[in-house]
Amino acid sequence: MSPETWIAFLATASVMLLIPGPTILLVIGQSLGGGRRAALPLVAGVAAGDLVAMSLSLAGLGALLATSAALFTLLKWAGAAYLVYLGVRLWRAPVEPGAAAPLSARAAWRQAFLVTALNPKSIAFFVAFVPQFLDPARPFLPQAAILVASFVSLAAANALLYALLAGRLSGAVRRPAVRRALNRTGGGMLVGAGLATAALRRAG
């Protein structure tokens, strides 16, 4: 892989990551509730989820999802149901100071990991997107490792930026009415993302 190809991959991936999806909506929603303390476990969960999704894509799961209706449907409904569950929880979350304990680091990591990894659209996208930057004349594994590491690093940095911005806003938003509005906005967006995931159709 040439340096020019790698830079093109970084630029394209950065643009894609800046567009908020279900993972970033979750990061924002949890960071608003937990502040900066919740940021690092969420970012680690996003990085781990993208690592698994991208690695499985390059290993062939993306192609399998594109051809297997049953597998695609199973993964689609699992991801959709989890997003709706998280959205409802955020919508109903207590807003009074001290009314609810913030998520533990393990729970925050698990939520971010599952939302990121259980996204069939991302897996199918990776299998179509990443090969465009692979040089067939060079060994596959070193190139794949570079692209996976690069994308996961960018995804973690992007999630960290959103989490820190939301955590900063969390400190300024203390009135229950405002926090309730934010929770319901974020919860509604997560439910919407879950319904959109449920409506996904296989490419081709």
C-alpha positions as CSV (number, residue, x, y, z in Angstrom):
1,M,0.0,0.0,0.0
2,S,1.4,3.4,-1.0
3,P,1.4,6.4,1.3
4,E,-1.0,8.1,-1.0
5,T,-3.5,5.3,-0.8
6,W,-3.2,5.2,3.0
7,I,-3.8,9.0,3.2
8,A,-6.8,8.7,0.9
9,F,-8.2,6.0,3.2
10,L,-7.7,8.2,6.3
11,A,-9.4,11.1,4.6
12,T,-12.4,9.0,3.5
13,A,-12.8,7.2,6.8
14,S,-12.6,10.5,8.7
15,V,-15.4,12.0,6.7
16,M,-17.5,8.9,7.2
17,L,-16.9,8.8,11.0
18,L,-17.8,12.5,11.5
19,I,-21.4,11.7,10.5
20,P,-23.2,10.7,13.7
21,G,-24.6,7.2,13.7
22,P,-26.1,4.9,16.4
23,T,-22.7,4.5,18.1
24,I,-22.1,8.3,18.4
25,L,-25.7,8.9,19.5
26,L,-25.1,6.4,22.3
27,V,-21.8,8.0,23.3
28,I,-23.4,11.4,23.4
29,G,-26.4,10.2,25.4
30,Q,-24.3,8.4,28.0
31,S,-21.7,11.2,28.3
32,L,-24.5,13.7,28.9
33,G,-25.6,11.6,31.9
34,G,-22.2,10.5,33.2
35,G,-20.0,13.4,32.3
36,R,-16.3,13.0,31.4
37,R,-16.0,10.0,33.7
38,A,-18.0,7.9,31.3
39,A,-15.9,8.9,28.2
40,L,-13.0,6.5,28.3
41,P,-15.0,3.2,28.8
42,L,-17.3,4.3,26.0
43,V,-14.4,5.1,23.7
44,A,-12.8,1.8,24.5
45,G,-16.0,0.0,23.7
46,V,-16.3,1.8,20.4
47,A,-12.8,0.9,19.4
48,A,-13.3,-2.8,20.4
49,G,-16.6,-2.9,18.5
50,D,-15.0,-1.4,15.3
51,L,-12.0,-3.8,15.6
52,V,-14.3,-6.8,15.8
53,A,-16.7,-5.6,13.0
54,M,-13.9,-4.6,10.6
55,S,-11.8,-7.7,11.3
56,L,-14.9,-10.0,10.7
57,S,-15.6,-8.0,7.5
58,L,-12.2,-8.7,6.1
59,A,-12.4,-12.3,7.2
60,G,-15.5,-12.7,5.0
61,L,-18.5,-12.1,7.2
62,G,-19.5,-9.0,5.2
63,A,-19.7,-11.1,2.1
64,L,-21.7,-13.8,3.9
65,L,-24.1,-11.1,5.2
66,A,-24.6,-9.9,1.7
67,T,-25.7,-13.4,0.5
68,S,-27.3,-14.9,3.6
69,A,-30.8,-13.4,4.3
70,A,-31.2,-15.4,7.5
71,L,-27.8,-14.3,9.0
72,F,-28.4,-10.7,8.0
73,T,-31.9,-10.6,9.5
74,L,-30.7,-12.2,12.7
75,L,-27.9,-9.7,13.2
76,K,-30.1,-6.8,12.1
77,W,-32.9,-7.6,14.6
78,A,-30.4,-8.1,17.4
79,G,-28.8,-4.7,16.8
80,A,-32.2,-3.0,16.3
81,A,-33.6,-4.5,19.5
82,Y,-30.6,-3.4,21.6
83,L,-30.7,0.2,20.2
84,V,-34.4,0.4,21.1
85,Y,-33.8,-1.0,24.6
86,L,-31.0,1.6,25.2
87,G,-33.2,4.4,23.8
88,V,-36.1,3.5,26.1
89,R,-33.8,3.3,29.1
90,L,-32.3,6.8,28.3
91,W,-35.8,8.2,27.8
92,R,-36.9,7.0,31.2
93,A,-33.7,7.8,33.0
94,P,-34.1,9.7,36.3
95,V,-33.1,13.4,36.0
96,E,-32.9,14.5,39.6
97,P,-29.4,14.9,41.0
98,G,-28.3,11.6,42.5
99,A,-31.5,9.8,41.5
100,A,-29.6,7.2,39.5
101,A,-26.0,5.9,39.7
102,P,-24.0,6.5,36.6
103,L,-23.1,3.5,34.5
104,S,-20.2,1.4,35.7
105,A,-17.1,1.4,33.4
106,R,-17.9,-2.2,32.4
107,A,-21.5,-1.4,31.6
108,A,-20.5,1.6,29.5
109,W,-17.9,-0.4,27.6
110,R,-20.4,-3.2,27.0
111,Q,-23.1,-0.9,25.6
112,A,-20.7,0.9,23.3
113,F,-19.1,-2.4,22.1
114,L,-22.5,-4.1,21.4
115,V,-24.0,-1.2,19.5
116,T,-20.8,-0.9,17.4
117,A,-20.3,-4.5,16.7
118,L,-24.0,-5.5,16.2
119,N,-24.3,-3.2,13.1
120,P,-24.8,-5.3,9.9
121,K,-24.7,-2.1,7.8
122,S,-21.2,-1.3,9.1
123,I,-19.9,-4.9,8.5
124,A,-21.4,-4.9,4.9
125,F,-19.9,-1.4,4.4
126,F,-16.4,-2.4,5.5
127,V,-16.4,-5.4,3.1
128,A,-17.2,-3.0,0.2
129,F,-15.2,-0.1,1.4
130,V,-11.8,-1.4,2.6
131,P,-10.8,-3.6,-0.4
132,Q,-10.7,-0.5,-2.6
133,F,-7.6,0.6,-0.7
134,L,-5.8,-2.8,-0.9
135,D,-3.1,-3.4,-3.4
136,P,-3.6,-6.9,-4.8
137,A,0.1,-7.1,-5.8
138,R,1.2,-6.8,-2.2
139,P,0.6,-9.2,0.8
140,F,-2.9,-8.9,2.2
141,L,-2.4,-9.3,6.0
142,P,0.1,-6.3,6.5
143,Q,-2.2,-4.0,4.5
144,A,-5.3,-5.2,6.3
145,A,-3.6,-4.7,9.7
146,I,-2.6,-1.1,8.8
147,L,-6.2,-0.3,7.6
148,V,-7.8,-1.8,10.6
149,A,-5.5,-0.1,13.1
150,S,-5.9,3.2,11.3
151,F,-9.7,3.0,11.2
152,V,-10.0,1.9,14.9
153,S,-7.7,4.7,16.0
154,L,-9.8,7.3,14.0
155,A,-13.0,5.9,15.4
156,A,-11.7,6.0,19.0
157,A,-10.6,9.6,18.5
158,N,-13.9,10.6,17.0
159,A,-15.9,9.0,19.8
160,L,-13.6,10.6,22.4
161,L,-14.2,14.1,20.8
162,Y,-18.0,13.6,20.9
163,A,-17.9,12.2,24.5
164,L,-15.8,15.1,25.8
165,L,-18.0,17.7,24.2
166,A,-21.1,16.0,25.6
167,G,-19.4,15.6,29.0
168,R,-18.6,19.3,29.0
169,L,-22.2,20.1,28.3
170,S,-23.3,17.8,31.0
171,G,-21.6,19.9,33.6
172,A,-23.4,23.0,32.4
173,V,-26.8,21.3,32.2
174,R,-28.0,20.7,35.7
175,R,-31.7,21.6,35.6
176,P,-33.9,18.5,35.7
177,A,-36.2,19.9,32.9
178,V,-33.2,20.5,30.6
179,R,-31.7,17.1,31.3
180,R,-35.1,15.4,30.8
181,A,-35.3,17.1,27.4
182,L,-31.8,15.9,26.5
183,N,-32.5,12.4,27.7
184,R,-35.7,12.2,25.7
185,T,-34.1,13.6,22.6
186,G,-31.2,11.2,22.8
187,G,-33.5,8.3,23.7
188,G,-35.8,9.1,20.8
189,M,-32.9,9.2,18.4
190,L,-31.6,5.9,19.6
191,V,-35.0,4.3,19.2
192,G,-35.2,5.9,15.7
193,A,-31.8,4.4,14.9
194,G,-33.0,1.1,16.1
195,L,-36.1,1.3,13.9
196,A,-33.9,2.4,10.9
197,T,-31.7,-0.6,11.5
198,A,-34.7,-2.9,11.6
199,A,-35.7,-1.5,8.2
200,L,-32.4,-2.2,6.6
201,R,-32.4,-4.4,3.5
202,R,-29.5,-6.4,2.1
203,A,-27.6,-4.8,-0.7
204,G,-28.4,-6.4,-4.0
